[in-house]
Amino acid sequence: MKHTETEGTDGTAAMSTNDDIDESVRAELTRLRDSIDNIDAAVVHMLAERFKCTQQVGYLKAAHKLPPADPAREARQIERLRDLAESAKLDPAFAEKLLNFIIAEVIRHHETIARS
Ligand SMILES: O=C(O)C(=O)C[C@]1(C(=O)O)C=C[C@@H](O)C=C1
C-alpha cells in the first residue's frame, strides 16, 4: 500500500490532506468506507429489531409485575457474548461493555413502561 506521508521541508513527516490523496488510496478508502456504512446500517437495523423484542418483554414484565432487570439472565448473556466475541476475535471486554450499554437502555425503557 502506498504511503500518504511525504517529507516536509524540515525533514519531518508531513501528512497529506484529504484533497491530495493518491487515486488508488482514495479508491481503497472509498471501498472500505462503503462496507463500513453497510455494516453500520445492519447494526442499526438489528438494534431496532432487538428493541422491538425488548419492548414486548417490557410490557409483559409490567403486566405481570416482574422487575425490569434480571441480573441472572444478564450474567448468562455476558458469558455467552464474551465466548462469541473470543471466537470472532473481538475484544470480549468490548463486547461486554456494549451489551451492558444496550441492556441499561432496555432497563430504562422497561422502567418507563412500568410507570405508565
Ligand atoms: O430478558 C429480559 O428479562 C429482558 O428484560 C431483556 C434484557 C436484554 O436487553 O437482553 C434486559 C434487561 C434484563 O436485565 C435482561 C435482559
The ligand as an ORCA input file, in Angstrom:
! r2SCAN-3c Opt
* xyz 0 1
  O     -34.619    -10.836     29.226
  C     -35.111     -9.955     29.942
  O     -35.647    -10.199     31.027
  C     -35.046     -8.565     29.486
  O     -35.670     -7.692     30.091
  C     -34.178     -8.223     28.335
  C     -32.774     -7.811     28.796
  C     -31.974     -7.591     27.481
  O     -31.952     -6.478     26.989
  O     -31.435     -8.588     26.957
  C     -32.886     -6.534     29.566
  C     -32.917     -6.490     30.928
  C     -32.681     -7.676     31.758
  O     -31.944     -7.371     32.903
  C     -32.129     -8.802     30.984
  C     -32.144     -8.858     29.627
*
